């Protein structure tokens, strides 16, 4: 029964191959254009650090490109769907397939199967490449595009409050008691008045607190600075306060984010927004499955009636409406307005029903 749902093997391969080639072409075009625009806006910041040159620009491109690919892959699937189906309709290939006894769902079946493969590849790509590139790029930006440790779990620009004092770590590596801090600033305050600022290049956790090394202390009251070899600050501040104080879901894999959520929940901290992002790591790539369904309105109808362009615009509007609803629901989830499951899955299920309703009403 499942095999009967698909057209012939030759026709299924033809539709799937045509669809995937259009999607790849749209993705390449979007990535090329957006990467050039992004590089033009960020190249000055990268080259502003002494010693940076062409190698650092290419490094920035290698870290930024995975983010662009991940974000705009569903858009490319939507555009690939519209171009494929509109072309098939304009060439009367859809009419020929329907004349052969194929239903609208059978015509779309190879596209949906190809979209499922795209969704699986997108998930693996996000988990293996995008999260590491995002974490490294965030830490590199926090270091003002200077040298950073080559650690896939690196974090950057984290602030922790200890009583009246504020502690900022430019770069954080490691986990547990093996956490290491670099480019540390400690703002010593008393009664909301800044007394001194401590600049340290390195810091590590000890039972007595955080041991800082290579230190310069600036006395705000007297306006003088002095050098100190070592200093212990932040007694009572745990390593988790640095590693989990600013959890970036985009820079963590599904397993790491789930572990961070469990740790934060045990500490009694709110995790609803992170749970929404956790579920969205699954529902996000699956959005590619909706694109053939939402764009199917461009495939059917008589091309010579002059409404093919209108149908393509309607399909594009449905696709972009999904992306708007998805981002809106995720934002509401981050604010705690929507439950995590609803924020992640409601737009997907809603537009699945909408796409099916449009297809059945117009064609089936």
Secondary structure, 3 states (H helix, E strand, C coil): CHHHHCCCHHHHHHHHHHHHHHHHHHHHHHHHHHHHHHHHHHHHHHHHCCCCCHHHHHHHHHHHHHHHHHHHHHHHHHHHHHHHHHHHHHCCHHHHHHHCCCCHHHHHHHHHHHHHHHHHHHHHHHHHHHHHHHHHHHHHHHCCCCCCCCCCCCEEEEEEEECCEEEEEEEEECCHHHCEEEEEEEEEEECCEEEEEEEEEEEEEECCEEEEEEEEEEECCCCEEEEEEEEEECCCCCHHHHHCCCCCHHHCCHHHHHHHHHHHHHCCCCCHHHHHHHHHHHHHHHCHHHHHHHHHHHCCCCHHHCCHHHHHHHHHHHHHHHHHHHHHHHHHHHCCCCCHHHHHHHHHHHHHHHHHHHHHHHCC
